Structure formats: structure tokens, C-alpha cells
Amino acid sequence: MGQTDLEVLIDMGFERARAELAVKKSGGLQGALNWLEENQDKSLEELQASAASTATAKADDDEEDDGSPIPEGAKSLVCNDCGKRFKNGDLAAFHASKTQHTDFSESTEEIAPLTEEEKKQRLEELRQKLAEKRERQALVDKEEQKRNEQIKRKATKESQDMKEELARKEQMKEAARKRQEKLDDLEAKKRIKAKIEADKAERKRKEEEAKALREGRAPAAPSPAPAAAAAPAASKPAASHNEARLRLQTAKGNVMKTLAADATLFELAQQLESENGVPVASFSTTFPRKTWQAGVDFGQTLKEAGLVPSAVLLVN
């Protein structure tokens, strides 16, 4: 038993739904092949929607029932715009809707059915067209996939670049923070070292003063600041020897006084007596050991007594 037109179309590789529409629209293999060729670029959904719309229109128009049959005596319809022949009114109407051709005429020439050889040729042509279409579509899909991959790679690269830039900025911030921490540590160490040196100098000064007091002599003048030490030697001098700096050890405590070099021991004794209310009987030093008695030695000036520029006196 030979194959039906629908089976032949399905064996050629057409979808069953598309092949069924083609057979229904054309009524034969030749018309179906023409219909499939003309509609190869349309989707199945579009074709089905068009078929449903045509069926609805036919149901509403009784005069167009039975697929707009060819008038009696006519064997086919001819499109005067392009010369194509059509087996029935449906095919002519479809051609008109697709091409906007409107000039059709009846023909007594019957469309001869395809011979087996013609069928094979048409089938081969359709197979080639289908293969070419699928090849073109494969190329289009390949190019689309390539573009999508390029877009994806670009997006990935941009994202990676952004991540690397953020990481680089974070590294720079971290390096700057560490440098600042080192600078802060150095400054802190400098401050601590300066404080230690200042404390050492202060302890040394106090020890020198205590030692001088124990030995009964004036303490050494405090060392000048480093900046002052850098000054030229010529600008250092002029400690005046016109004055005497005296540390007086009394019963009430130590007293510091500065008097003119030519002031007498008597004047010094009078000042102490007026301040403390206690008369002074004598002055003495422990090193060198020396004593000045009231009424005997108090007429000497401080310079004559060797108490210039400074001295420590025990007051009795």
C-alpha cells in the first residue's frame, strides 16, 4: 500500500502539524509542497493562528463555504500578476493574502498531477532547501552563541578588573596605614627617649645639689640646654662677679639670697635677723673650713670673704 501525502511529507522531515496544515490547505502533495515552500519562514504558531482565523471567517460567510470552489467549467485559477496557477480558491486566496496580488482569472487548463519523477525532483529540491535553511539557522545560532559568549567574557573581565582595582586600593590603604603606624611609633619612641633623658638630667642635677649641700659648697650651675651649647664660646661668658649667690642653711631651712659683691657680712646678718627675728652669731663653710664671727669678721665684704660668685653658708 502506497504512502499518503501526509506520510510523504513527514518522511521528508516536516513537522506533523505543519504537514497536516499543508495537506489541508492544498488538497494534494503538489499543492502541499508549494504551500510549505511559500510558508517555510513562518512559525507553526503563526500558521495555526492564520488557519483558525480563516476557519472562523468561512463559518461566518456561507457563500465562501467549501473553500471557495472554482466556478463550473474552470479547471484552475491564474494569478495575472505573477502567472502562477492554483488548483482551488483556497490556494489562490492564500497567495493573494501573502503577495497582495488581486488580479486572478479562471482557466480551463487543468493543473496536471505531478509524475513520480517530478515528485522526486520537488522532494529533493525541498530537502535541499530545508538543509540550506537549517545550515543558515545553525550559522545564525553559532554567531549568536559567539556574541553571547563574548558579552559574558567581557562582563566577567570587567567584573574581575573591578575586583582587582578594589583589591589594589585596599592594599594601598593598608600600606599607608602601616607607614603611618611606623611613623607614630617612631615619634612615640622619640618622646619617650627625650623624657627619659630629661628625667636622668633632673636626677643628676638633684644629686649634684645634694652633694654640694653635704660638702658645704654652692652647687654647680645647671648645664645649658643643647641649643645653647651650640652657640659660639665667645657668647657664653659673662657671668657677673659683681654679685654673690648665697645658699644660707638656717635653723628654719635653706634660704637663697643674691647680694652685691661689696656688701658686708654685717648687712647679710641684719637681713636674716630682720626676717627671722634671730640674731646671727657667725657664718661658716664646710669646704674649705672657715668661720666669720660677729663683731670680729662681719666688716668684711662678701668678695673679701671669698664668697663671690656663689657659696653655701651655715648660719649660727
PyMOL commands that set and color helices and strands:
alter all, ss='L'
color gray80, all
select helices_A, chain A and resi 5-11+16-26+29-38+44-60+62-64+89-99+116-215+226-229+233-235+265-276
alter helices_A, ss='H'
color red, helices_A
select strands_A, chain A and resi 76-79+85-86+104-107+243-250+253-260+282-286+289-293+310-315
alter strands_A, ss='S'
color yellow, strands_A
deselect
rebuild
show_as cartoon
